[in-house]
């Protein structure tokens, strides 16, 4: 085993391995992840009943233990003790990369606090898979996973997303999709949207539309499968137009005073006011007269 030399040497502690597993197609697992799962002393799995199917498929006999949302703190400390005692632990989630919208982030945090070494074995992630095939800007993006269930927290997040200029990525279950689309339309207005469904599986689909178009479509069609929503961010043009509308509600002299009170000359203040309102300097001068 590659770890034997390490165990026989000065380093006696084990390590936590974050192992990405397929999000659908089993062929998406990496050779490195397969080797690590076979050689680890213990596999911590979000749902052992689900993960045993994966392990059986690849004939992996490594012992498993459960690590999920409801035991994530207490079990994390137990796993840390095992690692400090010399065991190598592989963490897997039901699908995708551990620590991304799952309890694994808590285990990583506790390992770091305890000085335990953590490494990540890259692989599938539904958010990145969807973004790459969405046709929307991928240079800057905001991953929100599932929207909060709490009404106040959900309203706060939706309000913030309404001002988000980056591409937005959300997860949603089929039975909540219609309501979520309606909430997005109310909070964000009509934006371009790619709905990615059943990624890497037999019935994978990518539906490029708008939020309003998706609302209409799913009023007539039953949502099925697991969804990733990739939503266009707010454009710079929209932001400027909103700012201009806001300033237009302020009396012109009050707008001028806003800048002149900062020690800005009247001539320069007129230029700034004109820019704020989307007007020419001559227009501002005429309004002031």
N, C-alpha and C positions, 0 to 999 in steps of 0.2 A: 504494500500500500504506500502511496506517496507520503502519507502522514507518519509512517513508522519512524523515519529518521528524525522528524521533528519531536516525536514523543520520547525518543531515546536520548535526545540532546538536552540543551538547557531549558527549552520552552516546554513546560509541563501542562500549561492550560490548553484547553481546546479552543474552538472558534465557532462563531455562529455564521452559517452560510444561508443567505437569502436566495432561494432557488425559484426562478421563474418557471411556471408550468404553463402548458397550452391553454388558450382561452376557448378552444373548440377542437381544432384539428391536432391530433396527437403527434403528428409529424413535426410540429413546431417546437418540440422540446429539444434542447441542445445536448450534444454529447457530453459536455462538461457537467451539466445538471444531472444527467443519468449516472455518470461516474460518481459524482458527489453523493447522490441519494443512495447508491449501493455501498459506498465506503463509510458513510457517516455512522456514528454510534446510535443516533436517535433522530427520527423525523418528527417534527412538531407540525401538525396539520390542522387547518381550520375546521375541517369536517372529515374525520377518519373514515366515515362510511363512503364519502365521495372519493377521497384520495386512494383508498384501497383498490379501486378500479384502475386507477392510473398505475399504481405500483404492480398490480397483478399483470397488467398489459405488458409491462417491461421486465417482468420477473424479478422484481426488487423485494428482498425479504427483510429489509431493515425494520426494526421495531418502530412503532408509531405511538405518539401521545397526542392528545387533543390540546389545541391552543386556539381559543376563540374569544369573541367579544365579551363573554360573561365570566371568563377566568383570566383575562389578559394581564392583570396586575399580579395576582397571587402566583399564577403559573409562571410568569416571567421570572420571578425571583427564584423559583425552583429550578428553572432551566439554567439560569445564571450559575447557580451552585453546581449543577452538573458540568457545565462548561469549565468552571474554575477548577473542578476536580479532574479535568483532563478529557472530557468527552467532547466530540465534535457533533454539533446539532445542526441539522438542516431544517429550515423553516419553509413550508409551502402553504399557499393559500388555495382556495377552491379552483381558482383560475387566474392566471396572470402573475404579476410581480408582487411579492410580499411587501408590505409597508405602504403600498399605494391604495388608499381608501380601504384599509383593513387593519385589524388589531396589531399587525406586525410592527407598526411604528412605535408602539409602546415597548415592545420587547427590545427593539433597537436602542431606544432611549435609555432603558434600564441597563442594558449591556454596556453602553458607553459610560454611564455613570459609575459602573462597577469596574471599568477598565478592561472589559472583555473585548477581544478583537472581533470585528464584524466585517464580512465581505459580501458583495452582491454578485450573483451570477445572472447576467442580463438575459432577457428573453422577451416573451410576449407581454404586451400591455394593451388592453382594449382602447384606452384613450389615445395612445400614439398610433395604433393601427387605424383608428377611425380618422384621426386628424390627417394622416398621410394620404388618405383616399377621398377626402372631403371636397377637394377642389377649392378650399378656402385658405386664407393666408396662414402659414405655419411658422412664420418667423417669431411671432409673439402670441402666446396663448395662455389662457387662464383655465385651469382644471378645477372644477367644482364638485366632481363626483355626483352623489345624490343630493338633491336639495334637502334642507332640514325639514323634519316633520312638524316641529313646533311652529305654530302660526306666526308668532312675532318674529322669531329668528328667520323663518322662511321669507317673510315680507321684507326684512332688512336685507337679506342676501339678494333677493330679486331687485330691490331698489338699487343696490350697488351694481348689479349686473347691467342695469339700464344705462349706466354711465361708463361701462367697461369698453375700452377701445381695442383690446386684444380679442382674438378669436376665443370663444367660450366652448368648453367641453363639459357636457353633463351626461350622467347615466340615468336611465329610467326603466322601470318595470312596466310591462304592457298594461296592467290594470290601472296605472296612474298616468299613462301617457296623455290622454285627452285633456285631463285637468291641467297638467303641467304645461302643455302647449298653449292653452287658454291663458294661463297666468303669465307665460312668457310674452305673449302678444300684448297683454295689458301693460307689462312692465317695460318691455323693450321696443314695442312698436313692431312694424313689419321688417324683418331682416332676412337675408339669405340664410338658408339652413340646409345642412346635409344630415339626413337620418340614416344612421348605419345600424343594420339589424343582423343578428346572428353571425357576427364576425367570425371568419375562418371556417364556418360550418357549411353544410350542404346547401342551405337556403339563404346564404349570405346575400344581402341586398344593400345598395346605397341609393337613397332617394334624395336627389338634389332639388330643392324647392324653396319656398319661403315659409315663414311661421304661419301666415294666414293660409297659404296653400296646404300646409300640413294639417292645420285645424280642420279645413274643409274635407280633406281626404279621409281623415280618421273619424269623421262623423259618419261616413258611409262604409268604412272598412274597419273590421275588428283588429286592434293591435295584437300581434302575436310575436313572441320571442323577446330577447333582451335587446334594449336599445341604447345607442350612444348618439347624443345630439351634438352636432358641431355647428355653432352659431356665429355668424359674422359679428365682429365688434362694431361699436359705434364709430362712424367716420368722423374725420376732422371737420368736414364740411357741416355735418349735423351739429357738432359742438359749437362751431362759430355761429351758425344760424341761431342756436338757442341763446347764446350770449348776446347776440344782436337784438333778439326779441326782448330779452330781459332789460337791456339798456334803453330800448325804445319806450319802456313804461316809465322811465325816469325823466323828469323835466330837464330840458337842455341846459338851463342855467345851473341846476343842481349837479348835473353831469360834469359841467365845466368846473364847478367848485370842488368836486371830488379830486381833480388833478391840481388845481391852483392852490389848494390847501396844503399840498405836498411841496410847494415851492417851485412848481413848474410854471414857466411863462405862459401867458395867455395864447401866444402863437402855437407853442408846442402842445398845449392842452387841447386846442382846436384840432390838431392833427390826431391826437389820441382819441378824442371823442368821435371824430369822423371814422376812424378805424373800428372803434367799438360798435358803431351803429351801421357800418357798411355803407357809409355815405361819402361824398366828396367833401373836401375842406370848404369848398364854395357853398355847398348845401348847408353846412353847419353855420357858416358865417351869415347866410341868409336867415336861418332860423333864429339866430341870436339877435339880429336886427329887428 
